[in-house]
Amino acid sequence: MGSCCTPGGSCSTEAGGATTVAVADSTTTVYAVSGMTCGHCRTAITDAVSALDGVVSVDVDVTGGLVTVVSGGAPDDAVVSAAVDDAGYRLTGRA
């Protein structure tokens, strides 16, 4: 038990309207980042960028060298770059 599924096996997929609104009003920006090689890199960058104000989600593609940031408005590239740099990687620009 302890999951979202009922004893009958059906799952609850109800989500609050806020999630839909946040996605609808969000901005997606893809950055090129160098120096990523593994799962630790993914975690370090995800944690650093997710901590920034206004960031809704972060997706890190280690193989492609891309970091996709979904934010509540236009992101401040300098702030995102500083977070990536602080994590030990280098943001080389928008992809």
VMD Tcl script that builds the backbone (N, CA, C; Angstrom):
set m [mol new atoms 285]
animate dup $m
set s [atomselect $m all]
$s set {name element resname resid chain x y z} {
  {N N MET 1 A 0.841 -1.131 0.000}
  {CA C MET 1 A 0.000 0.000 0.000}
  {C C MET 1 A 0.909 1.224 0.000}
  {N N GLY 2 A 0.515 2.350 0.422}
  {CA C GLY 2 A 1.395 3.495 0.436}
  {C C GLY 2 A 1.709 4.048 -0.953}
  {N N SER 3 A 0.986 3.565 -1.964}
  {CA C SER 3 A 1.211 4.095 -3.300}
  {C C SER 3 A -0.026 4.885 -3.713}
  {N N CYS 4 A -0.007 5.385 -4.943}
  {CA C CYS 4 A -1.159 6.142 -5.430}
  {C C CYS 4 A -2.268 5.219 -5.921}
  {N N CYS 5 A -2.025 3.927 -5.948}
  {CA C CYS 5 A -3.009 2.975 -6.465}
  {C C CYS 5 A -3.980 2.537 -5.385}
  {N N THR 6 A -5.217 2.309 -5.792}
  {CA C THR 6 A -6.239 1.831 -4.879}
  {C C THR 6 A -6.107 0.325 -4.752}
  {N N PRO 7 A -6.736 -0.266 -3.726}
  {CA C PRO 7 A -6.682 -1.724 -3.581}
  {C C PRO 7 A -7.224 -2.455 -4.812}
  {N N GLY 8 A -8.126 -1.804 -5.564}
  {CA C GLY 8 A -8.678 -2.415 -6.768}
  {C C GLY 8 A -7.732 -2.358 -7.956}
  {N N GLY 9 A -6.578 -1.702 -7.808}
  {CA C GLY 9 A -5.588 -1.662 -8.876}
  {C C GLY 9 A -5.653 -0.451 -9.774}
  {N N SER 10 A -6.600 0.464 -9.523}
  {CA C SER 10 A -6.633 1.665 -10.355}
  {C C SER 10 A -5.772 2.737 -9.699}
  {N N CYS 11 A -5.180 3.558 -10.543}
  {CA C CYS 11 A -4.283 4.591 -10.029}
  {C C CYS 11 A -4.921 5.959 -10.125}
  {N N SER 12 A -4.629 6.777 -9.142}
  {CA C SER 12 A -5.108 8.150 -9.138}
  {C C SER 12 A -4.173 8.982 -10.003}
  {N N THR 13 A -4.742 9.662 -10.968}
  {CA C THR 13 A -3.925 10.518 -11.822}
  {C C THR 13 A -4.320 11.971 -11.662}
  {N N GLU 14 A -5.098 12.255 -10.624}
  {CA C GLU 14 A -5.523 13.630 -10.406}
  {C C GLU 14 A -4.321 14.443 -9.946}
  {N N ALA 15 A -4.136 15.575 -10.559}
  {CA C ALA 15 A -3.068 16.486 -10.161}
  {C C ALA 15 A -3.686 17.850 -9.953}
  {N N GLY 16 A -3.086 18.609 -9.089}
  {CA C GLY 16 A -3.596 19.955 -8.840}
  {C C GLY 16 A -3.490 20.804 -10.084}
  {N N GLY 17 A -4.372 21.749 -10.256}
  {CA C GLY 17 A -4.358 22.633 -11.409}
  {C C GLY 17 A -3.110 23.495 -11.472}
  {N N ALA 18 A -2.438 23.700 -10.347}
  {CA C ALA 18 A -1.253 24.566 -10.321}
  {C C ALA 18 A -0.152 24.026 -11.230}
  {N N THR 19 A -0.011 22.702 -11.293}
  {CA C THR 19 A 1.023 22.124 -12.136}
  {C C THR 19 A 0.764 22.467 -13.599}
  {N N THR 20 A -0.474 22.341 -14.028}
  {CA C THR 20 A -0.815 22.654 -15.405}
  {C C THR 20 A -0.570 24.127 -15.704}
  {N N VAL 21 A -0.937 24.988 -14.782}
  {CA C VAL 21 A -0.736 26.416 -14.976}
  {C C VAL 21 A 0.749 26.737 -15.066}
  {N N ALA 22 A 1.546 26.135 -14.183}
  {CA C ALA 22 A 2.989 26.396 -14.182}
  {C C ALA 22 A 3.612 25.986 -15.509}
  {N N VAL 23 A 3.202 24.853 -16.043}
  {CA C VAL 23 A 3.753 24.396 -17.311}
  {C C VAL 23 A 3.298 25.315 -18.441}
  {N N ALA 24 A 2.044 25.726 -18.419}
  {CA C ALA 24 A 1.518 26.585 -19.480}
  {C C ALA 24 A 2.197 27.954 -19.489}
  {N N ASP 25 A 2.578 28.447 -18.326}
  {CA C ASP 25 A 3.181 29.769 -18.228}
  {C C ASP 25 A 4.710 29.719 -18.154}
  {N N SER 26 A 5.277 28.583 -18.484}
  {CA C SER 26 A 6.713 28.418 -18.315}
  {C C SER 26 A 7.495 28.685 -19.595}
  {N N THR 27 A 8.788 28.858 -19.416}
  {CA C THR 27 A 9.716 29.051 -20.520}
  {C C THR 27 A 10.720 27.910 -20.487}
  {N N THR 28 A 10.949 27.262 -21.629}
  {CA C THR 28 A 11.928 26.185 -21.721}
  {C C THR 28 A 13.156 26.701 -22.444}
  {N N THR 29 A 14.316 26.536 -21.817}
  {CA C THR 29 A 15.580 26.995 -22.384}
  {C C THR 29 A 16.568 25.839 -22.345}
  {N N VAL 30 A 17.258 25.603 -23.451}
  {CA C VAL 30 A 18.242 24.519 -23.524}
  {C C VAL 30 A 19.636 25.132 -23.573}
  {N N TYR 31 A 20.497 24.645 -22.687}
  {CA C TYR 31 A 21.874 25.121 -22.604}
  {C C TYR 31 A 22.849 24.005 -22.975}
  {N N ALA 32 A 23.960 24.373 -23.582}
  {CA C ALA 32 A 25.053 23.440 -23.847}
  {C C ALA 32 A 26.004 23.516 -22.657}
  {N N VAL 33 A 26.340 22.343 -22.114}
  {CA C VAL 33 A 27.220 22.286 -20.944}
  {C C VAL 33 A 28.324 21.270 -21.224}
  {N N SER 34 A 29.561 21.666 -20.954}
  {CA C SER 34 A 30.683 20.749 -21.163}
  {C C SER 34 A 31.170 20.190 -19.830}
  {N N GLY 35 A 31.794 19.031 -19.896}
  {CA C GLY 35 A 32.385 18.408 -18.721}
  {C C GLY 35 A 31.540 17.334 -18.075}
  {N N MET 36 A 30.334 17.081 -18.582}
  {CA C MET 36 A 29.461 16.058 -17.996}
  {C C MET 36 A 29.822 14.695 -18.559}
  {N N THR 37 A 29.933 13.688 -17.666}
  {CA C THR 37 A 30.293 12.353 -18.133}
  {C C THR 37 A 29.482 11.223 -17.510}
  {N N CYS 38 A 28.732 11.492 -16.424}
  {CA C CYS 38 A 28.097 10.365 -15.726}
  {C C CYS 38 A 26.855 10.811 -14.955}
  {N N GLY 39 A 26.279 9.874 -14.234}
  {CA C GLY 39 A 25.100 10.138 -13.419}
  {C C GLY 39 A 25.365 11.143 -12.310}
  {N N HIS 40 A 26.573 11.130 -11.759}
  {CA C HIS 40 A 26.916 12.112 -10.726}
  {C C HIS 40 A 26.835 13.526 -11.312}
  {N N CYS 41 A 27.308 13.681 -12.534}
  {CA C CYS 41 A 27.243 14.980 -13.204}
  {C C CYS 41 A 25.790 15.426 -13.321}
  {N N ARG 42 A 24.932 14.508 -13.731}
  {CA C ARG 42 A 23.497 14.807 -13.890}
  {C C ARG 42 A 22.922 15.292 -12.559}
  {N N THR 43 A 23.240 14.577 -11.485}
  {CA C THR 43 A 22.713 14.930 -10.171}
  {C C THR 43 A 23.239 16.279 -9.694}
  {N N ALA 44 A 24.526 16.516 -9.868}
  {CA C ALA 44 A 25.132 17.769 -9.410}
  {C C ALA 44 A 24.510 18.973 -10.122}
  {N N ILE 45 A 24.346 18.870 -11.428}
  {CA C ILE 45 A 23.778 19.985 -12.188}
  {C C ILE 45 A 22.290 20.145 -11.885}
  {N N THR 46 A 21.573 19.048 -11.799}
  {CA C THR 46 A 20.152 19.109 -11.475}
  {C C THR 46 A 19.940 19.795 -10.131}
  {N N ASP 47 A 20.712 19.404 -9.131}
  {CA C ASP 47 A 20.573 19.999 -7.803}
  {C C ASP 47 A 20.905 21.492 -7.823}
  {N N ALA 48 A 21.992 21.860 -8.499}
  {CA C ALA 48 A 22.434 23.262 -8.520}
  {C C ALA 48 A 21.430 24.163 -9.231}
  {N N VAL 49 A 20.950 23.733 -10.385}
  {CA C VAL 49 A 20.045 24.576 -11.174}
  {C C VAL 49 A 18.627 24.553 -10.580}
  {N N SER 50 A 18.211 23.426 -10.046}
  {CA C SER 50 A 16.875 23.340 -9.443}
  {C C SER 50 A 16.725 24.281 -8.252}
  {N N ALA 51 A 17.822 24.600 -7.588}
  {CA C ALA 51 A 17.788 25.467 -6.415}
  {C C ALA 51 A 17.558 26.946 -6.777}
  {N N LEU 52 A 17.667 27.295 -8.052}
  {CA C LEU 52 A 17.504 28.686 -8.468}
  {C C LEU 52 A 16.038 29.111 -8.414}
  {N N ASP 53 A 15.817 30.357 -8.035}
  {CA C ASP 53 A 14.459 30.905 -7.996}
  {C C ASP 53 A 13.816 30.834 -9.372}
  {N N GLY 54 A 12.572 30.397 -9.409}
  {CA C GLY 54 A 11.811 30.375 -10.650}
  {C C GLY 54 A 11.969 29.126 -11.483}
  {N N VAL 55 A 12.909 28.238 -11.117}
  {CA C VAL 55 A 13.108 27.023 -11.901}
  {C C VAL 55 A 12.045 26.000 -11.520}
  {N N VAL 56 A 11.336 25.500 -12.543}
  {CA C VAL 56 A 10.271 24.527 -12.348}
  {C C VAL 56 A 10.828 23.106 -12.475}
  {N N SER 57 A 11.684 22.880 -13.476}
  {CA C SER 57 A 12.290 21.564 -13.649}
  {C C SER 57 A 13.589 21.678 -14.431}
  {N N VAL 58 A 14.406 20.627 -14.298}
  {CA C VAL 58 A 15.694 20.562 -14.980}
  {C C VAL 58 A 15.837 19.155 -15.546}
  {N N ASP 59 A 16.241 19.058 -16.814}
  {CA C ASP 59 A 16.514 17.763 -17.428}
  {C C ASP 59 A 17.930 17.814 -17.983}
  {N N VAL 60 A 18.759 16.854 -17.576}
  {CA C VAL 60 A 20.153 16.833 -17.993}
  {C C VAL 60 A 20.383 15.649 -18.931}
  {N N ASP 61 A 20.857 15.939 -20.140}
  {CA C ASP 61 A 21.236 14.922 -21.126}
  {C C ASP 61 A 22.761 14.880 -21.150}
  {N N VAL 62 A 23.330 13.963 -20.352}
  {CA C VAL 62 A 24.787 13.874 -20.226}
  {C C VAL 62 A 25.426 13.574 -21.570}
  {N N THR 63 A 24.895 12.613 -22.289}
  {CA C THR 63 A 25.465 12.212 -23.573}
  {C C THR 63 A 25.457 13.345 -24.585}
  {N N GLY 64 A 24.365 14.079 -24.654}
  {CA C GLY 64 A 24.238 15.176 -25.609}
  {C C GLY 64 A 24.852 16.479 -25.128}
  {N N GLY 65 A 25.231 16.537 -23.843}
  {CA C GLY 65 A 25.804 17.758 -23.298}
  {C C GLY 65 A 24.799 18.891 -23.189}
  {N N LEU 66 A 23.537 18.532 -22.926}
  {CA C LEU 66 A 22.469 19.536 -22.884}
  {C C LEU 66 A 21.774 19.554 -21.529}
  {N N VAL 67 A 21.410 20.745 -21.092}
  {CA C VAL 67 A 20.636 20.923 -19.875}
  {C C VAL 67 A 19.407 21.741 -20.253}
  {N N THR 68 A 18.228 21.161 -20.056}
  {CA C THR 68 A 16.976 21.834 -20.371}
  {C C THR 68 A 16.386 22.357 -19.072}
  {N N VAL 69 A 16.136 23.653 -19.033}
  {CA C VAL 69 A 15.614 24.306 -17.840}
  {C C VAL 69 A 14.225 24.847 -18.156}
  {N N VAL 70 A 13.253 24.461 -17.344}
  {CA C VAL 70 A 11.907 25.004 -17.452}
  {C C VAL 70 A 11.754 25.951 -16.276}
  {N N SER 71 A 11.448 27.204 -16.588}
  {CA C SER 71 A 11.344 28.214 -15.542}
  {C C SER 71 A 10.043 28.986 -15.671}
  {N N GLY 72 A 9.699 29.687 -14.616}
  {CA C GLY 72 A 8.461 30.442 -14.568}
  {C C GLY 72 A 8.502 31.723 -15.374}
  {N N GLY 73 A 9.552 31.982 -16.056}
  {CA C GLY 73 A 9.713 33.165 -16.895}
  {C C GLY 73 A 11.032 33.040 -17.623}
  {N N ALA 74 A 11.465 34.101 -18.252}
  {CA C ALA 74 A 12.746 34.060 -18.956}
  {C C ALA 74 A 13.866 33.889 -17.932}
  {N N PRO 75 A 14.719 32.872 -18.117}
  {CA C PRO 75 A 15.795 32.649 -17.153}
  {C C PRO 75 A 16.906 33.683 -17.310}
  {N N ASP 76 A 17.623 33.924 -16.234}
  {CA C ASP 76 A 18.795 34.791 -16.273}
  {C C ASP 76 A 19.983 33.885 -16.601}
  {N N ASP 77 A 20.461 33.977 -17.845}
  {CA C ASP 77 A 21.536 33.098 -18.296}
  {C C ASP 77 A 22.767 33.180 -17.398}
  {N N ALA 78 A 23.082 34.364 -16.886}
  {CA C ALA 78 A 24.259 34.526 -16.032}
  {C C ALA 78 A 24.097 33.763 -14.721}
  {N N VAL 79 A 22.896 33.754 -14.177}
  {CA C VAL 79 A 22.638 33.043 -12.925}
  {C C VAL 79 A 22.705 31.532 -13.154}
  {N N VAL 80 A 22.117 31.062 -14.260}
  {CA C VAL 80 A 22.172 29.640 -14.589}
  {C C VAL 80 A 23.628 29.232 -14.821}
  {N N SER 81 A 24.370 30.040 -15.554}
  {CA C SER 81 A 25.779 29.761 -15.823}
  {C C SER 81 A 26.579 29.670 -14.528}
  {N N ALA 82 A 26.342 30.585 -13.596}
  {CA C ALA 82 A 27.053 30.578 -12.316}
  {C C ALA 82 A 26.742 29.308 -11.527}
  {N N ALA 83 A 25.484 28.857 -11.550}
  {CA C ALA 83 A 25.107 27.635 -10.834}
  {C C ALA 83 A 25.800 26.421 -11.444}
  {N N VAL 84 A 25.845 26.355 -12.774}
  {CA C VAL 84 A 26.516 25.250 -13.461}
  {C C VAL 84 A 28.012 25.281 -13.155}
  {N N ASP 85 A 28.606 26.474 -13.206}
  {CA C ASP 85 A 30.032 26.617 -12.898}
  {C C ASP 85 A 30.334 26.204 -11.458}
  {N N ASP 86 A 29.473 26.624 -10.524}
  {CA C ASP 86 A 29.665 26.263 -9.118}
  {C C ASP 86 A 29.584 24.754 -8.907}
  {N N ALA 87 A 28.817 24.070 -9.759}
  {CA C ALA 87 A 28.702 22.613 -9.665}
  {C C ALA 87 A 29.932 21.910 -10.264}
  {N N GLY 88 A 30.794 22.689 -10.947}
  {CA C GLY 88 A 32.030 22.119 -11.486}
  {C C GLY 88 A 32.018 21.864 -12.991}
  {N N TYR 89 A 31.060 22.469 -13.695}
  {CA C TYR 89 A 30.930 22.267 -15.136}
  {C C TYR 89 A 30.934 23.617 -15.837}
  {N N ARG 90 A 30.863 23.601 -17.154}
  {CA C ARG 90 A 30.941 24.863 -17.893}
  {C C ARG 90 A 29.769 24.999 -18.851}
  {N N LEU 91 A 28.960 26.023 -18.629}
  {CA C LEU 91 A 27.863 26.338 -19.546}
  {C C LEU 91 A 28.490 27.114 -20.689}
  {N N THR 92 A 28.350 26.585 -21.908}
  {CA C THR 92 A 28.997 27.208 -23.062}
  {C C THR 92 A 28.055 28.084 -23.880}
  {N N GLY 93 A 26.777 28.112 -23.505}
  {CA C GLY 93 A 25.805 28.948 -24.203}
  {C C GLY 93 A 24.488 28.235 -24.383}
  {N N ARG 94 A 23.568 28.903 -25.041}
  {CA C ARG 94 A 22.280 28.265 -25.344}
  {C C ARG 94 A 22.473 27.327 -26.528}
  {N N ALA 95 A 21.781 26.215 -26.454}
  {CA C ALA 95 A 21.902 25.222 -27.526}
  {C C ALA 95 A 20.915 25.515 -28.629}
}
mol reanalyze $m
mol bondsrecalc $m
mol representation Tube
mol addrep $m
